[in-house]
Structures are given as C-alpha cells and as structure tokens.
Amino acid sequence: MTLTLWLSLAAVCTLGAMSPGPSLALVIRNTVQGGAGRGVVTALGHGIGIALYALLVAMGLGLVITQTPALFEAIRYAGAAFLLYLAWQAIKPKPASSDASPGTDPYRRYQGFVGGFLVAFLNPKIAIFFLALFSQYVQEGAPWSDKLIMMATAGGIDALWYALVALGVARTPLMGWLKHNSHWLDRGTAVVLTVLAIRVVM
C-alpha cells in the first residue's frame, strides 16, 4: 500500500471515529465515573472491536455478515439490547461508595474495556462502513500485509481518538463540572443510548 493510499484511508477512518454516537457517550461517562484510566481502557476495547471488524471485512468475512440476513439481524438486535442495558446501568440506583477508588478498581476497568468492545462489535453497520471503504483499497489477491495495515489503521485511529477524548475530559476543568452534574450526565447518556437503540432496531 502506497503512502498516498494509506493517508486517504487514515483520513476516512479519522472522520469515522470522530462521528458522535454511543461510543462517545460511553467513553465520557466511564471517564467521569472511573477517571482517565477507565476511559482509556474503554477506548482500547472499542479500538480492538473496530480492528476486528476491519480485519473480517478485509478477509471477505464482512460480506458474509451483511449478506446473511439472520446473522445481521441477530447482531443488530444484540447491539440494541446492549445499548438498552448500558442505558439502564446509567440510571439505576448507585450502590454506596466503598473505600476502593473507582479509578483503580481492576474490575471496573475490565467492565469499561468489555463495554467499549461490545459497543463496537455489536454494531453490524460498521461492517457496512468498512465494506464500502475497503472496496477502494482491497484488490483481489491483496497481500496479508495490506489487510493488516488496514486493520491496524482503523483500530489504532479509533482507539487513539477515544483515548484523547478520555484524557481531554479527565485533565481539564470539564471533569469537575461533569462530576458535579453527574446525575444529569447519567440521565442524558441513558436518553442518548435509548434513542440509538431504537434507531438500530427501526
């Protein structure tokens, strides 16, 4: 893959990563709840989910997903159900705070990673996006090196963008304001995720 071709691929992947959606809401909420560490691992989980989809499409398996209605619908409804689950998690009553800091709790960081991964992987529209995008870059008999470059580019840019979002939220005055208004953030996140879940189904 030439440098010019890679730069055009990277530009489109950057624009795709920056588009707002459930991923952005999840990264911001996890950062406010658990600090920069939890936000960054959420970003890493999301980037790995994106990278996996990119690899599947580059290998030709993405076409199987989009052309198999039952599989596509199963992933779509699972994604909608997971968004509703995240919405419920945002508004359900919070347990009493413990001595452990939420920012250093390994289990909460693990939850953040899994949440970020599933938000990406349970969105079959990402496969459609990559099918449209990679059709310009993947030729018949393309070497594995090109496919791995596309996977690393898509996943790496996505993870980097959301990690920057997490660090930007955690290390600016915005963090204090969001924490002070966390109840409104939780409600707003729940509304956004619910609306997106309905859109996914409909």
N, C-alpha and C positions, 0 to 999 in steps of 0.2 A: 504494500500500500504506500503510495507516494505521500509526501508531507502535505501537499495541497489537498489531496483527498481526505487525509486524516483531519486536517484543520476544519474542513467543511463538516465532517462527521461530528467533531468535537463541538462546533458551534451549534448544531441542531440539538445535540444531547444536552448542552448547557441550557438552551431555551426550554427544552422539555422538562429538565429538572427544576427550573425556576418557576414553572407554572404552578399557581396555588392549587391546593387540593387537600385531601385528608392527611397526606403525609406531612404537609407543613403544619397543620393543626396539631398532629400527634407529636412532632418534634418540639414545638413550642411548649405544649402542655407538659411533656416529660421533662423538659429543661427547667420549667418553673417548679415542678414538683421535686425533682431529684438533682438539680444542678447541672452544670456543664457536662459532667461525666455521663449521666443518664441520657442527656440529649445527644451526645456524640455517639454512644453505642446504638441509640435508635437510628441515627444516620447511617452507621455502619451496617446495621441489619437491613435497612432499606436499600442501601447500595448493593449489597450481596443479592437481594431479591431481584433487583434490576439487572445485575450482571448475569444471573441465572437465566432470566428471560431472554436477554440478549444472546446468550450462548445457544439456547434452544432454537431461537429463530435463525441464527447463523448456521446451525446444523440442519435446518429444514424441519425441525420438530414443531416449530411455531405454527406452521401451516396445518399440521395435524390438529392442533388445538382449535384454530379458527374454522376449520372445515369439518369438525366433528361437533354438531350442534349439542349433543348430550353432554360432552365434556366441557364445552364452552359454557353452557348454562350452569353446569354443576359448579364450576369455578366462580362464575358470576354471582350465583346465589350465596355461595360460601363467603365471597367477599362482602356482599351486602350484610349478611348475618354478622360478620366480624366487625363491620363498621357500627352496627347497632350495639354490639357488645361493648365496643370502645365508648360509645355514647353513654351507655348505662354506667360504665366504670367512671365516667367523668362526673356524673351527677349523683351517684349513690352515696349514702352517708359514709363519711370517712371514719375509720377507727381511731381510737385515742392514740395520740402520738407516743412513741416509745423512746427509749434512750438512744437507740441507733439512729444515726443520721441517714436520711433517705438518700443522700447523695453518695454514701459509701456502702449502702446495702447491696451486696452482690446479687441477691435475688431480684431486687427491683431493677438493677441494671440488666439482668437477664430478661426480665419482662419487657424492658424497653427495646432490647435487641430483637426479641421474638416479635413484638408488636410492629416494629419497623419492617422486618422481613415479610410478615404476613400481609401488611397493607399493600406492599408492592406485589407479592406473588399471587395474592387473591384478586388481582385486577387483570382480567384477560384482555382488557383494552390496551394494555402495554404491549401485548403480543402483536396486536394490530398495528400499533405505532411502529414497532420495530420491523414488522413485515414491510410496511410502506417505506421506512427509512433505509433498511438494509438492501432493498431491491436495487438500490443505486450503487451499492458497494460490493455485494456478494455476487460473484460470477460463478458459472458452472465450473466445478473443479478448483475453486479457490483454495489456496493453501491454508492449513490449520493456523499458521501464524497470523493471517489476516483476520480469521474468526476470533482468535484470542485477543488480538488488538482491539477489535470492536467490542468484545465483552468487557475488557479492562477499561476501555474508554467510557462506555456507558455507565458501568457500575462505579468507576472511580470518580467521574464528574458528579454523579448523583450523590455519592457519599460525602464528597468534599463540600458540595453546596450546602447540604443539610447540616454538616458539622460546623460550617461557618455560621449558619443561622443559629445553631445552638450556642456557639461561643459568643456570637453577637448579642444574643438575648441575655446570656448569663453574665457578661462582663461589661454591661452598660447600665445606666440608670433605669432602663426599661425593665430590668429584672425586679427591682424594688417595687415599681408601680404594678407590675403583673402579679407579684406575690400579694401585695396589698389588696388587689382586686381579683384574687384567685377564684372566688366564688362565681364572679361574672365570667371569668375565663372558662371555668368548667362548664357553665351553662351555655356559653357561646360555642364552645367546642362540641358539646352534645348536640346542639341545634345543627351545626355545620355537618357533623358526621351523619346525623339522621337524614338530612336533606340529600346528602350524597348517596346514602344507602338507597333511598327511594329512587334517585336518578339511575343508579346502577340497575335496579330491578326493572324500571319502566323504560 
